[in-house]
Amino acid sequence: MRPIADHTRKAFAQVEEFVRKFYETAEKGDPGTESGMTNEKKKGDPVPAQGRDDMVSGVTNAIRDGAPGANAETAPVAVILDSGCGTGESTIHIARRFPGIPVIGIDKSCARLNKAGNPSQTAGEDVPANAFWIRAELLDFWRLALEHVKSGKWTIPYHAVYYPNPWPKQSEATRRFHMHPIFPTLLALGETIELRTNWEIYAREFAEAARIVYDEAAKGDSAPEQVRGDKEAGITDAAGMTIKCESFDPEKPETAFERKYKEARQKLWRVTVSHF
Ligand SMILES: C[S@@+](CC[C@H](N)C(=O)[O-])C[C@H]1O[C@@H](n2cnc3c(N)ncnc32)[C@H](O)[C@@H]1O
């Protein structure tokens, strides 16, 4: 019920502008990402240069793919979120994985965002033109993003939530995203959400909380499917979605925290929640 903070509304408006210009540039038929554009991040400014004419991309949305009935006025555009991106390293990896879709790294820490896009993260290459960082409060940002999803402006095919603050103390547990009232909003946002954590309990709780949300939603459905599962494999199938909880060993760490945990030989966990 808390009113959305003005600073996050302003930040969200900047993201909308980046997304709009990104697709506008792509619509003009700019051929690819090989033109030497830089999308450089200005030092001391957590928000990189945006909406530049030299930003180019491939577009993978319904318009470009010629979906029946899709047109520039009505079709949702794809946007990827990297929530709690910290120093922004994962945003670069994700942007390279999905070159045709704007990838928005969001964090409330200015100090961390100021490191985003530095040469040690890009291995001497340019920051991908589809990567963008913004300072914002996630809880408010997600609510604004859900409005865009519900109104058909955006679709979020992938949402990264890598190594969120675990809030390990019992007294702080309700700050964990999956124990907070924001959780249904978070689940409703993206087609696939990927949570990464070094804490098995956090991963299992997140997966179980997702199952409960969907189970409750299915009860209200006129034709609910039963929740099925393979507990051994960490997979749960509920009405319209799959939850997978597993340990993994990343070959190359994609975030500062992932590197730290890997170097400390900690087991890492990942939960994917996919709607289909
Ligand atoms: C443990 S760090 C992980 C950072 C990065 N994902 C990584 O793996 O290196 C958690 C990040 O989430 C950000 N964060 C936590 N709660 C937030 C919120 N409500 N809004 C925005 N950022 C938040 C923090 O500022 C911090 O950078």
The ligand as an SDF file (V2000), in Angstrom:
LIG
                    3D

 27 29  0  0  0  0  0  0  0  0999 V2000
   24.3960   -9.2540   -1.8980 C   0  0  0  0  0  0  0  0  0  0  0  0
   24.3770   -7.9750   -3.0850 S   0  0  0  0  0  0  0  0  0  0  0  0
   24.4860   -8.8540   -4.6140 C   0  0  0  0  0  0  0  0  0  0  0  0
   24.8740   -7.9630   -5.7580 C   0  0  0  0  0  0  0  0  0  0  0  0
   25.0610   -8.6830   -7.1110 C   0  0  0  0  0  0  0  0  0  0  0  0
   23.8220   -9.2850   -7.5730 N   0  0  0  0  0  0  0  0  0  0  0  0
   26.1480   -9.7130   -7.0260 C   0  0  0  0  0  0  0  0  0  0  0  0
   25.8330  -10.9130   -7.0650 O   0  0  0  0  0  0  0  0  0  0  0  0
   27.3120   -9.3230   -6.9540 O   0  0  0  0  0  0  0  0  0  0  0  0
   22.6650   -7.4530   -3.0510 C   0  0  0  0  0  0  0  0  0  0  0  0
   22.4240   -6.1630   -3.8290 C   0  0  0  0  0  0  0  0  0  0  0  0
   21.0310   -5.8870   -3.8070 O   0  0  0  0  0  0  0  0  0  0  0  0
   20.8480   -4.4850   -3.6070 C   0  0  0  0  0  0  0  0  0  0  0  0
   19.5370   -4.3220   -2.9790 N   0  0  0  0  0  0  0  0  0  0  0  0
   19.0670   -4.9610   -1.8800 C   0  0  0  0  0  0  0  0  0  0  0  0
   17.8100   -4.5690   -1.5990 N   0  0  0  0  0  0  0  0  0  0  0  0
   17.4680   -3.6740   -2.5590 C   0  0  0  0  0  0  0  0  0  0  0  0
   16.2980   -2.9260   -2.8220 C   0  0  0  0  0  0  0  0  0  0  0  0
   15.2260   -3.0310   -2.0520 N   0  0  0  0  0  0  0  0  0  0  0  0
   16.2950   -2.0960   -3.8860 N   0  0  0  0  0  0  0  0  0  0  0  0
   17.3850   -1.9830   -4.6850 C   0  0  0  0  0  0  0  0  0  0  0  0
   18.5240   -2.6740   -4.4850 N   0  0  0  0  0  0  0  0  0  0  0  0
   18.5650   -3.5140   -3.4370 C   0  0  0  0  0  0  0  0  0  0  0  0
   22.0020   -4.0640   -2.7090 C   0  0  0  0  0  0  0  0  0  0  0  0
   22.2950   -2.6930   -2.8460 O   0  0  0  0  0  0  0  0  0  0  0  0
   23.1230   -4.9630   -3.2190 C   0  0  0  0  0  0  0  0  0  0  0  0
   23.8950   -4.3340   -4.2190 O   0  0  0  0  0  0  0  0  0  0  0  0
  1  2  1  0
  2  3  1  0
  2 10  1  0
  3  4  1  0
  4  5  1  0
  5  6  1  0
  5  7  1  0
  7  8  2  0
  7  9  1  0
 10 11  1  0
 11 12  1  0
 11 26  1  0
 12 13  1  0
 13 14  1  0
 13 24  1  0
 14 15  1  0
 14 23  1  0
 15 16  2  0
 16 17  1  0
 17 18  1  0
 17 23  2  0
 18 19  1  0
 18 20  2  0
 20 21  1  0
 21 22  2  0
 22 23  1  0
 24 25  1  0
 24 26  1  0
 26 27  1  0
M  CHG  2   2   1   9  -1
M  END
$$$$
